[in-house]
Amino acid sequence: MDRTHEARTIVVSGCPQNELDCRRMADKLVIHFQKAKSAGGDVEKIKYPTRIKGVAYITFEEKEVADRVLTVEQLLADKEFEKEYPLTVYRFSEEVFCYTHAEVDLSLFSEHEKLIKELRTRNRAVRISPLQDNQRVQVEGPFTAIKKLREDLLRLLETSQKEKSVTARDRRRERQSSRAVTSEQGAAPFSSEADASNTEACLIWLDTNVFRYIQHVHKDDFEWILKKHDVQATTQVGGDLTGVTLKKRYQGLWQLETAKLEIEQWVSNVQSRLRTETIHYEKDFEEEKFLQACKDVSCGFPRVLFTPVEGHIDIIGNSSDCYLFCQLVEMQMKSSLHDKDRWLSASPGATDMSYYSTGRTGEPNSLPMTMNSDMHRMSGNNLYSSMHCDNWSER
C-alpha cells in the first residue's frame, strides 16, 4: 500500500459480527461512511472481513474525507440491527498488522465511567469495552496504541496517589496544629504522631507478574537497592498492578526520588528481557496435573517463574527458557498420559470399571494445551497480565 492510498484509508473496529453476513455488513459500513452525519464521503473500496475479527479497512476517494471522519463519534445504526454499535475509527498504518487485545483491571480507580470516557478521548485508536463486573475492560488496538494507553493509566494512577498523599499530609498538619494550640493551653503533651509525620513516601506501580518474578529471581538485587538508599518498601497487590511504597525518615524527598528512579530503571532493564508464555487447560481437574508438571520442570529452571491463574498458567522468564520450559511441560504431560495408558492396558481386569474410578475414561491422548507467546518488551512497567499479538500482513 503506497503512502497516498494509506492516507485515504481508515481502520474501523467494533463491527457487529453476528448481525448480518459479511457482504451485507460491508454494504452497511459503506452506506454509513457515505452519510453526511458521519462526516463521510465517497468510498473507493472496503475490505471486510479481515484477519482481525470485527475490523474493516475503508479507503475513501479523498484524503480530506478520511481526516474528517476521524473527528466524529461513529455510531452504526440500522433498522436491521438489534441495537446501535459504537465504532472505533483511526488512521491506517502498518502498526495495525500487530493488533493486540487485553483485559485491564480498573479496580484501583474511582469513577470508572468518567475514566473510560477520558481514556477513549485520549486513545482514539484503542477500542475500550467494559466487562460485566464494571471493574475490568477489554481493550484492543495496535500494539503502540495499547502501550500508550498503559502509560496513560500509570500516569493517572500515580497522579491520583499523589493527590491522596498530599491530602493525608495536610490532614496530619492540621492535627499537629490543633495539638500545638491545645498544648499551649496546657492540655496535651507532645504526641509521637507528629514525629511520624516527618516520614516522606513515594509510590511506584509495577506489573504484578514482573514484581513476582523480581521477588523470585532478583530479590537480593532489589533489597540491595533499598539498602543502598536506606529506604524501606511496603507492597500492596491490586490485581494486575502492585504498588511499592518507598519510605525514608528524616531525609529530603529528593533522596526518595533518586531511589525511585534507580528502581524504575532497573525494573525496566529486567523487564526488557522477560517474556510470558501461557499454558491453557480446558478442565479444572487438569490444573493439578499441569501444576505438578511445572513444579517438576522448574527444578532445572531457577530463573523461570510459573504462576497459576484461573484457566491457565503464566510462565515468566527470558525467551529461550520460557519456550524450553513449556516444551518440557508438554512432553511430561504426554509422557504421563502414555505411561498411564500402558499401565491400564497391562493390568489384570483393565476392562473393569473400577479401574476408571480415578476419572480416566479412555479418551484419546490429546493435550488440551495451547501456548500464546506474550512479548512484554515495552519500556517502563507492564500493565497487562495478558497481551496476545497477531502478526500478519495484507500487502
Helices and strands as residue ranges (DSSP letters): H 3-7, E 9-13, H 22-32, G 36-38, E 43-47, E 55-60, H 63-69, E 74-76, E 85-91, G 94-97, E 98-105, H 112-122, E 127-130, E 136-142, H 143-184, H 192-196, E 200-207, H 208-217, H 219-228, E 232-238, E 241-248, H 253-271, E 275-280, H 286-298, E 305-309, E 312-317, H 319-346, G 353-356, E 371-375, E 388-391
